[in-house]
Amino acid sequence: MNKTDLVNNIATKSGLTKKDVEAVLNGFFGEVTDALVKGDKVQLIGFGTFETRKRAGRTGRNPQTGKTIEIPESTIPAFKAGNKLKEAVK
């Protein structure tokens, strides 16, 4: 399912217009992004938690040349599923 499919499905089930649903989704994505940039968590009880994690620096290898390269430490977004979502997917 892509974003267009999601907007269509929510619009059909809720009776809202596609334009309104897309505005809400874009707002949600923006708020989650802003919170993660600040280093905050977004916790939706039963659904899951959006958070950031530190990935340690490491030594890698260029597959084309075989040359060793240093990969710096980075911060990545992560999602941890909540219990209700885990149970629904079982």
N, C-alpha and C positions, 0 to 999 in steps of 0.2 A: 504494500500500500504506500502510495506517495502522498505528498501534501494535498494535491488536488482531490484525490480519492477521499482523504480524511475530511476535507472541507465539505465535499458532496454528501458523505455519510452523516456527518453531524447536522448539516442543514436539513437533510431529509428527516432525521429522527427528532430534531428540536423544533422544526417549523420556522427557524430563523432563515434569513437570506444568506446566500453564499458569501456576499460581501461582508455582512456582519460577522459571520463565523470566521472568515479569513482575518478580519481586523482583530478579533479576540485571540486567535492563534498567534498572529504576529506579535501582539502585545505580550502574550505568555512567553514566547521565545525570547523577546527582548528583555523581559524582566529576569528570566532565568540566566541569560547571558550576562546581564549587568551584575547580578548577584555573584556569579562565579568569577567574574573579573575582579570583584572586590574581595574575593576569598571566602564568601559566605556560602552556606549550604541552602538548598531549597528542598524542604522535606514535605512530601505529600503523604500523609498517614495512609497506610494500606496500599499505596501505589508504588512509592519509592523515593529515593533521595538522589538529587543531583549534587555533585560535589567536585572539588578538584583534588588531584593527587600529584605528589612530586615523583618524577621519574629520575632516578639517579643517572649521573653521567657514566659513560662506559666506552670501551674501545670497540670499534666496529671494523669492518673490512669492506672495501669497495669491491663488489663482485666482478666488475669488468677488469680491473687492474690487479686486484689482490692486495692493494696498498692498505695499510692500517690507517684508520682515521679515529679521531677522538669525537665522540658524540656528547655534546654538553647536557647538563641537567636541564630538565624542562618540567613545566606544570601542564597537566592534561586534564580535560573534563572526564568525569566518570559518572555512571548511573548504577545505583544499587537498588534492585527490585525489592518492594515491600512484601510482607507475608500474603496479603490478599491477592496480589498480582501473581505471586509464585503459585499459590493454590489454584488460581483460575487457569493457569497454563498447564498444570500437571496433566 
